[in-house]
Amino acid sequence: MRFILILTLLMIINSIFAQTDLQTAMDKLLEYYNPEILKSKPLSKIEWTSSKGITLNRAINKEIAQLILHADYKFYADIYPGEILINNENIIGLNYILICGAGGFCEYEKLIILNNNGEFITDFEFGKYLSDNSGRLVKENVYKSDSLMIFKTSDIDINPKDDSISAIKIEFQTINISNEGEINITSRKKIDTRRKYHWISTDVVQDSTLTKYNKQELTEMRNEIFASHGYKFKGKKWRNCFENKKWYEARFENVNESLSIIEEINIEKIL
């Protein structure tokens, strides 16, 4: 009986020390996400420039990255801090950047969800940029909040003769993040790039962009969003406008529930 009590006590003590080590490592990891403290970290042997033009020259300590981020160094020499994306009473979400050694340009970003004690919950591909002479494959985050994120993936084929774009495919992916840090993919949607204003469904547009268009063009832009979801137009003008488009198929009386957050934001901006 005494042996069992001693063993239980030792297990509790080990658990306390393990938690302390984890919290210490977590505190040290967060130093890499503080711009001022990051300046004091040692420089990496190699300096990179990310696809977004960010200088990457201070890699996260390998032991800390493995313990907290569950980083896998099988294919990567170093990983670099991105930014803290979620920080609430339950979870912390942050991303880090990996530069690969493949031909052309190769970059990945990972989203890591941790609890506030530094315990790993899950991860998710936050972005990528793969480029060579034949084209580019780009995944980027275009909308984020503590509970919802939207990603755009562009698959671009390049004509090697003149570097012009020969084809482009765009897909959207939406994820929900629970209060406990669980990630669920809620939707995937392809954007038909044959649309005249297909970009109005892919990115939140700036007001300065919209002011370049007249009222007629803005109205067509707005209605094209609804048409892309299969809306049946009541008026003859807009039925005639879209019925001959190869991408359009009139199917629904109401498509409000199908609109993405980006489309909802852009519709308000247009109005």
Secondary structure, DSSP 8 states (H G I E B T S, - for coil): -HHHHHHHHHHHHHHHHHHHHHHHHHHHHHHTTSHHHHTTS---SS-EE-TTS-EE-----HHHHHHHS----SS-S-EEEEEEEEESSSEEEEEEEEE--SSSEEEEEEEEEEETTS-EEEEEEEEEEEEETTEEEEEEEEEE-SSEEEEEEEEEEEETTTTEEEEEEEEEEEEEE-TT--EEEEEEEEE-TTSTTGGGGTS---HHHHTTS-HHHHHHHHHHHHHHTTB--SSHHHHHHHTT-TT----BS--GGG--HHHHHHHHHH-
